[in-house]
Amino acid sequence: MPIANARMYSVTPSCKADWNTVLGWALDRAQLDWPLIDYDAPAPLAALWSRSDLGAAMMCGLPYAQREPRPTLVAAPLPSPPRYVGRPVYFTDIVVAAGSRYRTLAETFGTVVGYTLADSMSGGVALRHHLERHRSAARPRLYRAALGNLIHARGVIEALAAGTIDVGPLDSYCHDLLRRNDAEFAAQVRTVASTEALPIPPLVATAAVAPAELARLRAALQSVHHAAELVDPMARLLLSGFGVPDPADYDVLAQIARCDATPFEEL
């Protein structure tokens, strides 16, 4: 039986519960008896994404774009804050410690940059891509050191608060959710720059899902914003609804990863 999971954006226990409420409502409306499974950190997301029984699981857009055959794109979240303009996109926020003296990205050059995983779109590849424009023959190295394997947004914030790194990346939707649902923790950092908008991690299926089931699930997800019982959880999730992007929209992520392969240690 296919399974559902929203680990990627379950940034707090309350967010996890709200995601389960929203996805559970959609599954029930679509008449799909699929279980919502627990898959909490530090369990590796790559292992979740490698499963062949996903029915509606959030997946980073980069492995989605790189996988052959590509999973079925079910739908993608539409974050509600104004900067998303109602689109299924997100950014990488480049952040420093709240008390840091750095006010711009350029001021962080020469310090220690952190990243989540080298193959994470928001936590690695998008940041490398953004930094490449600042490199030149006269300044081939931007940072004196790099520290990786911070795993997720919380790891980046914790490293900045501890002074282990001086600057790092946050998935903007994770960042916004933390500011909404764990404001004291999120207040430990502030943004000095953000990358361009990129397609947001979608809900995907790797299991064989019948066309009629997929159609019912998409219709249910696209109607969540009409459900009175979901008003509060969706407000806490900063979620205005779901859209169904063109899978080809994600091709740009694989292209960026191919073109910007400079290791962080050489940036």
Secondary structure as GFF3:
##gff-version 3
##sequence-region A 1 267
A	DSSP	beta_strand	3	5	.	.	.	ID=ss1
A	DSSP	three_ten_helix	7	9	.	.	.	ID=ss2
A	DSSP	alpha_helix	13	29	.	.	.	ID=ss3
A	DSSP	alpha_helix	45	49	.	.	.	ID=ss4
A	DSSP	beta_strand	54	58	.	.	.	ID=ss5
A	DSSP	alpha_helix	61	66	.	.	.	ID=ss6
A	DSSP	beta_strand	72	79	.	.	.	ID=ss7
A	DSSP	three_ten_helix	82	84	.	.	.	ID=ss8
A	DSSP	beta_strand	89	90	.	.	.	ID=ss9
A	DSSP	beta_strand	92	97	.	.	.	ID=ss10
A	DSSP	three_ten_helix	106	108	.	.	.	ID=ss11
A	DSSP	beta_strand	112	114	.	.	.	ID=ss12
A	DSSP	pi_helix	121	125	.	.	.	ID=ss13
A	DSSP	alpha_helix	126	132	.	.	.	ID=ss14
A	DSSP	beta_strand	145	147	.	.	.	ID=ss15
A	DSSP	alpha_helix	153	162	.	.	.	ID=ss16
A	DSSP	beta_strand	168	171	.	.	.	ID=ss17
A	DSSP	alpha_helix	172	181	.	.	.	ID=ss18
A	DSSP	alpha_helix	183	186	.	.	.	ID=ss19
A	DSSP	beta_strand	189	194	.	.	.	ID=ss20
A	DSSP	beta_strand	198	199	.	.	.	ID=ss21
A	DSSP	beta_strand	203	205	.	.	.	ID=ss22
A	DSSP	alpha_helix	211	221	.	.	.	ID=ss23
A	DSSP	three_ten_helix	224	226	.	.	.	ID=ss24
A	DSSP	three_ten_helix	228	230	.	.	.	ID=ss25
A	DSSP	alpha_helix	231	236	.	.	.	ID=ss26
A	DSSP	beta_strand	239	243	.	.	.	ID=ss27
A	DSSP	three_ten_helix	247	250	.	.	.	ID=ss28
A	DSSP	alpha_helix	251	259	.	.	.	ID=ss29
A	DSSP	three_ten_helix	264	266	.	.	.	ID=ss30
###
